[in-house]
Amino acid sequence: ISIPEDSPGYRKFRDELTARANAAHDYAAEKIKGYQRPSNPLKFDRKAALNKLNQTERGKYRGLLAKLDELEGSSEFAPARAMAVRDRANPREPVIFERGQQGNRGAKVPRAFPAFFRDAPDRTFTAGSGRLELAQQLTRPGNPLTARVCANRVWMHVMGSPLVATPGDFGLQAQEPLHSALLDHLALHLMEHKWSIKALIRHIMTSRAWRSSSVSDERLAGSDPENRYYARSNRHRKDLESWRDTTLQASGRLDRKLGGRPVKIHAEPFPGRRTIYGLIERQNTPSFFRIFDFPDTSQPVVKRVSTTTPNQALYLMNSPFLHGEARATAEATASEGGEKERILALYQRILLRRPSPEELVRARGFLGSTEPGVRQSAGAWSYGHGRFNRDSRRVDFNPLPHFTGKAWQGGPELPDRKTGWVHWNSLGGHPGHGDHAAILRWVAPGKATVRVSGELLRPAKKGDAVRGLVVVGNQIMSEWTVEPGGKVTTGVVLQVAAGQTVDFLVESTGDEAWDGFQWAPVIMEEGGSLPLAEAQAGFSGPALDRWPLLAQVLLLSNEFLY
């Protein structure tokens, strides 16, 4: 449906596609005597060769053809395509299958508009398949049903509630609309403006009903609590697409490019493409979409449900996507002068208004109560290096400063000049040289008896043993030595007080080469059913600093979400 741009990327795609097509032709020529190779290797009848191959050969040939489709479907340089239908030269005349049996053919059924709605009972479709005639009948001036259904749905999306309470049912069982004259007016406006949805939306949005405030006085609240007469505006929460696009706009990452292939907007690195270009697998809708009431893609849905669930709140507070947008939003205001000016800029950028004097005071108080750099990670764990000083009976814990996206370590590259190979990831890590043991720290939220479970593994069979320790306060509670290629169960019961640190240390017993380990402890309160902390599932990146944290608070506000 488009002419590809003659770019280096497209030429490379074309060469690869031709090579894959030639591989299919080579196989067909090898198996089929007298096979005629096409002059253009990309334009050929795929079924012609299939009919001349045996079952085993067809499987191999289909695999070669599938590689063509795979490249055309995945390459960003492939020309844009769209599925389309074409009328047969001689359309088939459908028949009734008696009792649903395909072989029991009954009377012919001429293609026509449903008899109940026809002007002339005997009128049938005669031009090709009849699809064009069907469209013309649906939109003819004497059929107001189509325009009413369309106008009702547009009103529902703009105003928050439909005029007909059942958007997918305008039959006798549906409740009669309170504002039937308004519905007819909107339907007529739609038809008179050549079925322009944009014109209808503009007509509604320039009305007093849409521009009314959502604030209600006691008189209106008592006489029309459901707002059926639209004396005030309905507050309705943004749907997934609107919310995500608005968030990207506030952070400055919204990609306004039109058209293109779908992308995985729910996965890192969280591209800034508009949500309408998100990739949807119909049989496996990503949880990101399902959490925010995205409809079932396997069936038509006339109206989305709107829910408020803990999963939504947990995602908004903890997701890497929103943390990244909060950081980008805060960074966009970093050039502002003082603290007050930056707060004003954040409010203007996110809520499109200035804060009230009370809000300004609260924002300053929030920033003052959130000290910069207090928390290393966004989760329950801290990741560091150091040692257990047996003289002072204390753990010298130093936070690892660099997060790669998958691991905490001493710097951008390993080995780091100061800390060596020491790092932590979701499964374990590696100790460094000298006093740079790898340390995983958890702080008890309250007084409790907890049970630690897990396994310390030393997968490589080369090098020296590693030593694992569990230290609470100033006391070693358990200690294990794991030889190369070995593992040990690290179960221990601990008594902890509120705010007390529990450190998991892994030390090298000699040269740190080959000392990579796996250790992902799980901490559960005695008698509890859910973990207090899980090192693997709870592995996290950097915590938000105070300015990104304020940006996140505003991005989570009702004013932004509605």
N, C-alpha and C positions, 0 to 999 in steps of 0.2 A: 504493500500500500504506500510505499515511499521509495524514492530513488536514493540509494546509499551514497554517502560522501566518499569521494575517492581519496582516502587517507591511508597512511602506512598501516594503521590498524586494520582497516577494511581489506587492504590487499593481502595482508598476512592471513586474515580470516578466510578470504577467498582461496588462497593457495592451499590452506589446510583442508578446506571443504572439498576442493578438487582432488586432493590426494586421497581423501577418504572415499570419494566417489570412484576413483580409479581402482582402489582396492576391491570394491564391490564388482566392478567390471572385470578385473583380472580373475576373480574367483569364478564369475559366471562364464568367462571365456574358457577357463580350465575345465569346467564341468559340462558345458553345453557345446556340442559340436556345431560349428557354423554360427556361433554367437556373433551378432553384428554390434560392434561398439558404436555408440552414438557420436556424432561429430562434436556435440557439446556434452561433456561427461556429466553435467549437472541436470540436463534435461533428458529424461528417459522414462519409459513406462516400467515401473517397478514390478508390476504383476506379470509382465511378459516372461521374465526369467523364472519367476516362482513357479509358473505352470509347467516348466520343463525340468525341474529339479525334484529329487526324491525327498522324503521327509527329513532325513538327516541333513542333506544339503540345504534344504530350505531354512532350517534352523540356523546354520552358519551364515547363510546369505542375509537373513533378517537381522542377525547381529551386526553385520557390516552396515546395513541400511540404518540401523538404530544409532550407530555412531554419527551418521550424517545429521539425524534429527537432534541428537544430543548437542552437537556443536551449534546448530542453528538456534537451539533453544537457550543456550547458556552464554554464548558470546555477546559481549556488549556492542560488537561491530556488525552483528547480523542485521540485515534489513528488517524493518518493522513489518510484522505480518498480522493479519486478523482472519479468524475463521468466518467463512461466508457460505451461503447456500445459493444454488442456481436451479432454476426451473428445468424440468425435463422437457425435451422437445414434444413428447407426447405423454402428458401426465397420466398416471394410473388412476383408474376409477375405483375408489374404495368400495368394499362390500361388507356386509354384516357377517361375522363368524357366528353361526348358530351355536348356542350353548358354550361359546368361547373356544370352539374347536377350529383351528385354522383350516383343516381339510373339509369342514362342513360349511360351505360358502352359501350365504343367503342372498337377499336382494341387494342390488347396487344402491349406494348412497351418494347422490350427487353433491358436489361441493357447493355449499350455500351458507348464507348467514342463518343463525338460529331462527326457526320458523316463527317463534313467538314475536320476534322483533322485526320481521320483514314487512315492508310496505305491500309487496305483492307476494302471496303465498307460493306461487310457482316460479319465482325468480331464482335462478341458480348462477353460479360463477362459471364464466366461459372463457376468460382470458388466462391461459396457462394454469398454474396451480391454484389461482384464486387468492393468493396472499395479498396482492395489491388491492383487489376488490374488497377483501375482508377489512383492510385498513381504512379504505374509503367508507365502508359502511359504519365502522366504529366511530368515525369522526364526522359523519354527515350532519348537517344542521338539524335534521329532525330527530337525532338521537342524543339527548342531553346527558345520558347516563355516564358516558366516558368523561365528559368535561366535569361533571359533578364529582366523580371519584377522584380525578386528578386535582381539582381545586381543593377538595377536602384534605387531601394528603399534603399539599403545599401549605395550607392553613395550619395543619397540625405541626409541621416542622417549624414554621415561623413563630406561631403563637404558643406552642407548647401543648395544646389539646385540640382534638378534631371537632368539627361541627357535628358530624355524624359519629357517634361514640364507637361504632364498629367500622373502621376504615375498609375492611375486607368484605363487608356484608351490607349491601344496600337492599336486601330483600324484605319480605313481609315480616320476618322475625326481628328485624333490626328496629331499634327505638327511633321514632320520628324525631328529626332534628328540631331543636328549639328555634334556630335561626334559619329556617328553610329559605326565606327570601334572600338572606345574605349569601347562602350557598349558590342560589340561582344567579345572583349578581356576579359572583366570582366566576362561575362557570361560563356565563355569557361574556365576561371580560376576557377570559382565556380564549374563547373561540373567535371573538372579534379582533384579537391581537395575534392571529395566526398561530395559536397554540404556543405562544412564547412563555415559557416558565419564568424567564427573567422579568418579563413585563408584569406578570402576575405577582411575583415577589415584590417588585418595586411598588406596585399598587397597594399591597398590604402594608408595606413598611412606611409608606407615606400617610397612612391613616392615623387618626387619633387613637384608635384602639391599640395599635402597636407601640405608639410613642408615649403611652400613659405610664406613670410610675407604678411600681409594684407595691408601693406602700399603701396600706388600706386603713381607713379610719374605722371607728367602732360602728358607725351607722352602716357602712357597706359590709363590714364583716358579719354583722347580725342579719342583714336582709339577704345577702348573697354570699354565703361563706365559701361556696365552690367556685365563685366567679364565673357563673354560667352566662352572665350578661356582659362580661368583659369591661366592667367599669374600671378595672385596674389591669396592669400587666401581669401575666403569669411568670413567676420565676421558674426556670427549668435548667437543670444541670447540663453542661456541655456534654455532647456525646464524645466517644473516644477520639474520632478524627478531629473535632474542633479543639478539644483539650490539648492533644499532642501538638497540633500545628501552632496553637497560640503559645504554648510553652517554648517551642522552637523559635517563634518570632521574638519572644521576650529575650531569649538568650542570644539572638542574632545569628542562629545557625540554620534558619529555615531556607531550604533550597527551593526557589520559585520556578525552576525549570519545568517546562510543560512537556508532557509525553515521556516516553522511555520505558524501559523494562522494569518490572516489579523488583523490589529489593527487600531484604530481610531487615525491616526497621526495628524489629524486636530484639535483634542480636547485636553484640558488639561488632564494630565500633559505633553502632547506633547512627546510621546515616541521617542527614538532615532532610531527606526527601519528604514531601508531603505524605500524610498517612494514606491518602487515596492510592499511592503507588506501593503500598505494603504488599508483600508476597503472602498469599493465602493458599494453603494446601487444603483442599475441600474435605479430605478425609482425616486431616490432622491439623485442626486449627490451633495455632500457638496459644499457650496459656495467657500470654499478654493480652490477646484480643478477648479471650473468654472472660477474664477477670473483670473487664470493663464493659460487659453486656453486649459484646459484638454478637450479632445474630448467627444462628446456625446456617452455615453456608450450603448445606445439602438440601434445603427446602426454602420456599418463599416465605418471607416474614413481612407483614404489613405494618407492624409497629414494634419497636424495640421495647423490651422491659428495662426498667431503671431500678437498680438495686444499690444498696449501701452495705458493703461487707467488710469484715476485718482484712481480707486479702487485698482489697483495694487500698486500705490505709497502710498496710505493711509494705506494699509495693511503692507507694508514693513516698514513704519515709526512708526506705532502705535501698531502692533500686539504683544500680550504677547509672542508668539513663538519667534519672532526675537529679542525682548528685552531680553528674556532668553538666546538666543544664543550669543548675544553681551556681556552679563554679563559673561557667561562661557568662551568666548574667551578672554575677558580682564583678567579674573581671572587666566587663564592659563599662562599669562605673568607676573603675579604679583611678581614672584620670581626674575625677572630680576633686575639688579643693579639700575642704575639711570633712569632718564626720557628718555634720548637718547636711552639707551639700550632697554628699554621697547617699544619704538616706533619702533625700528628696528625689535624687536621680533614680534610685531603686523603685520607689513608689510610682514614679512617672513611667518607668519602663515596663513594670509588671501590671499595675492597676490603672495606668493612664490618668493619674490624678496626683495632686499633692497630698501629703498626710495632714491630718488635723493636728492641732497642737498637742492633744492627748496622745495621739498615735506617735508623734515625734518623740515625746517623753518616754513612752514605752519602748520604742525602738532603741533609744540611747541606753535605757536601762538594760535591755536585752544584750546589747553589744558589750556593755560593761560587765555583765555577769558571765560572759563567755570568754574566758581567757584564751588568747591565741596559742595554739600548739600544745594544749593540755592533753588531748587524746591523740594517739597515733593512728589507730584504725577505727573503722566505722562499726566494728563488731565487739564481741565480748573479750577478744584476745588481743594481746600485744606481742609484737615480734621483735626480738632483740638479740644481742650477743653480750658476752662478758664471762664471768666465772663465779663459782661459789668460793668465797674467801674463808678457808677453814680456820684462820686465826681470829677474824672478826665475827665469824659465824653469820655472814650475810651474803646475799647475792648482789654482785655488782652488775646491774642491768643497764644496758645502753640500747635505746631503740635503734633498729635498723632504719636508715634514713631514706632509702630509695625503693619505690614500688614499681615493678616492671609491667604490672597488669596481671601477672601470674605468680609473682614471688616478691618477698621482701629481702633486700640484700644491702650490702654496704655502699654500692655505687652502681652506675649504669652498666659496667662491664665486670665480669668475674674472670680472674680473681681481682678483688679490690686491693688497692695498694696498702691500706691499713688493716682491713678485716679479713683479707684472703678470700676463701671460698664460702664463707659462712652465709647461709640464706635459709629462709623458710618459705614453703609453699603449702598448698592445701593437704598434701599427703605426708610431708616431712621436710627434709632439707639436708643441710651439710654443715658440719662444724668448721670453724676457721683454724688458723694456726695459733699457737701459744695460748693466751688467755681468752681467746675468742670462741668460747663455746656457743652453740646455738641455743637460744632460750625462748621458750614459749610461756607467756605469763597470763594468768587469769586472776581476777580480783573477785573475791566472794561478795555477793550482794547482801548477805545476811548471815547470822549465826546458824550453822547447820552441820549435820553429819553427812558427808558426801562420799560416794563411791566412784573411784576412777577406774576405767577399763580401757583396754587397748593392747596393741602389740608393738614392740620396738623391733624393727627389722634392719638388718645390715646386708642388703642384697648382694653386693659385690663380694667375690671370693678372694679378692686380692687385698693387700694392705693389712692394717692393724685392726684391733677391736675398737669398739666405741663404748663409752660408759654413759648410761642414762640415770638421771637423778630426779626425784621429786622432792622439792624443798618447800616447806611451809614456814613462813617467818624466818627464823634463824636455825631451823632444824631439818636435817635430811631425813625424810620419812621412808624412802625406799631408794635402793640403788641396784643397778643391774649392769653386767658387762656382757656385750654381745660380740661374739667372734665373727670374722668374715663369713658370709653366707648363712648366718644364723638368725634366730629370732627368739624373743622372750615375751611372755605375757606380763603386762604391767598393771596388774590389778592392785589397788590399795584403798583402804578406808581412812578418811581424814576428818578431823574435827577442825572446823574453820570458824572464825569470827567475822563479823561484818567489816569489810574493807581490807581483810587480810589477803596477802598475795600468795598464790600457789604457782611455783615456777617449775617448768619441765626443762631440764638441761640435758644436752648431749655433748659430750666431750670426746676429743680424740685422745687415745692412749699412747700415740706415737706420732708418726707422720700422718698429716690429715688427708693425704692422697687416697682416693677410693673409699673415703669415709661417708659417702652419701647414705642416708638412712630414711626409713619411713616410720612415722610415729604420729598418730592422729588421736589423741586421748578424747574420751567421752566422759563428762562429769554429770552424775545424777545424784539427786538428794535421796537419802535412804527412805524407802517407802514411796517415792515419787514415780510417776508413770512417764514423765517427759524429761529429756535431758536439760540440765541447766546450761550446758555449753558443749558444743561438738566442734573439734578442731577442723575437721574436713568440711562439714556442711556450713560451719560458721566462719570459714576463711574469708577475709574481707580486705579491701583496700583502704586508703587513707580516709580519716574522718574529715568532715567538713569543718573548715575554719569559721570564724564568727561571721564574716561577711557573706560567704556562700550559705551559711546556716540561716541568716536573716532572709536571704533571697529565697531559700527553700520554704521558709515559713510563709512568705507572701504568695509563693506559687501553690501552696496548699490551702490558702484561705478560701472561704466560701465565695468571696467577692470575685476571685479569679476563676473558680471552678463553675460558677453559675453565670 
